[in-house]
Amino acid sequence: MSLRPRPEIENLESCPHGGLDHAELSALGLSPEAVLDFSVCTNPFMPPPEIKALPLGDFPIDRYPDSEATELREHVAAKLGVPAQNIIAGSGTTELIRLLSLAYFRPGDNILILEPTYGEYTLAARIAGADVIAQQVKEADHFLPRLDETARLIREHHPRAVFICNPNNPTGNYLSQQDIEMILPTIEDGLLVLDEAYLSFVDRPWSSKRLIARGNVVLLRSMTKDCNLPGLRLGYALASQEIIECLRRVSPPWNVNAVAQKAGIMMLEQGEYLEKTRQHIREARQLLVDGLSRLGFPAVPSDTHYFLIKVGDARLFRAALLKKGFQVRDCTSFGLPQHVRISPRTLPECARFIAIMSELKENNGL
């Protein structure tokens, strides 16, 4: 009899993600360097050139990294004004989502997820054997959740955790402090996980860090998105000391490599440069929004730099652009087969994108 995995794993489906598919590019005769990727929502103007040019020898790769990422956490703590004991670093926020699942979720637990959203919440819950309760946010509501329904679902199902991506991926909607505080009292002894991976791209964010004093709130932050370090994988969580200590117990040793830790510290010292890039991102976003609107693809309202457009068949739309060396995010995996997500790049690259969109439309290629 062959060895079988746990029942929760046997029929588990992987979570689709964006980014370049190298096998797909090879089949099309394209190299990764030849494709402009508008599907990823990182900061296209980071990291600064002097950090990109650092040789590998400048990093302590000849010894094990600090398992607790002490210096990095201290820098984050100083920037945010919270104790380092309330911070844990991770190999991207996705690892931290998995650690939360490992530490807190049990078979049969209910996990409430506001969808469409990042698929790793569902995957982490199912790995643990938990049951997913999905609140489907509707296009007719401009992809904003009906919070009275959210509260009703929480009271009805008593979820072990509620995941809210804020601002949401892929819709870009950002819930206010009042929205979150309306939901919080109904959660009682469950966890509220606020994934704020894209918070730096919101123009007027509210401060959520005081929520961690409630003892059941976890904030997830990404340095991958802010600083354009997707190849290094770096993020952190803010929570009560009790939750942080629990996550540390189940975290693998040396989970954040030495290069990521050092680069993260350096990026935290680049606050002025980061602020300058935000203005460039706004300008590039506006160029895209205006150009796409003229072509008959108005942007769905979004509080972030990335946004959705409705295109009919997202799979075919993406394929047509990819053949021309441009990638967008097909949102079929989010349950939105008629939408693609677009994130701005530099102004010249955005202008090229609009030009190729115009060309394809004129030739009935879209």
C-alpha positions, 0 to 999 in steps of 0.5 A: 500500500502506497504512503498517502499524505494527510487527507487535507493535503491529498486533494489540495490545489495550489494557489496561482500567482502572478509573475513571469512563467519562464516555461511559457515564455520559452514556448513563445520564444521570449526571454524574461528580460524581453517582457515588461511585467505589469502584473506584479504590484511592486514599486518599479522605482526601487531599490535605489541604484546604489543598493542594486549595485552592491556586490554579494560579498558585502553581505555576511553570507559566510555564516548563519543569519540571526534566527530572530532578525534582531537588528532588522526588527529593531530598525522596524520598531524604531520606524514604527514606534512599537517594541521589537517584541511585537515584531516577527520577520518572515520570508515574505508575508506568505510565510507568516500566513502559513505560520499563523495557520500552523500555530492557531488553526485546527481541523474543523475550525472556520476561517472567514475570508473576504473574496476575491482576494489573495489565495494563500489565505484559503490555501493555508487554512486548508493545509491545517484542515480548517473550513473556509467561509467565503464572503463574496464581494460583488462587482455591483457593490464596487467590490466593497464588502457589505460589513453588516453581512461580514458581522453576521457571518462572524456571529453565525460561524464563530471563525477562528480567524478573519482574513482581510487584505487591506488594501485588497488584492486584486481590487485595491479597495481600502477599508477605513478605521471605522469599517474595521472597528465595526467588525472587531467586536464581533470576532471575540476570541478569534484572530483578525488578520489584516494583510497590509502588504500594499499599505505604502501605496495608499495615499492617506492610510490610517494607523492600525498599529494600535489595534495590536493592543487588543491581543487578537489582531495581526498586521502583515507588512511586506518589504517586497512590495515597498522596496521591490525586493521580490527575489529576497522575500521579506516581510514582517508581522505586528501583533501582541507579544504573546502571538509573536512568541507563538509564531516564533516557536513554529518558525523555521530557524534562519527563515530570513536569509542574511542578504534579505535582513541586511537589505531590509535594514538598508531600505528602511534608511531610504525613507526619503527616496521611497517617498519620492518614488510614490509621486512617480508611481502616481504619475505613471498610474494616471498615464495608464488610467487616462490612456486605457480609458481613451481605449475603452477600458476604464479602470475600476476605482482603486485606492492603490497604484494597481487597478482592475479593468474589464476586458471580456476574456481575461485569458485571451487578453493576457495572451495577446499582450504577452505575445507582444512582450507585455504581461498583465495579471489574468484575474480568473484565479481570483474568480474574475475571469473578465478582469485583468489587474494592471500595476504601473511601471515607469512613465516610458514603459507605461507609454509603450504599454498604451501604444501596444494596446492601441495597436492591438485594438486597431487590428482587432487583436483585443 
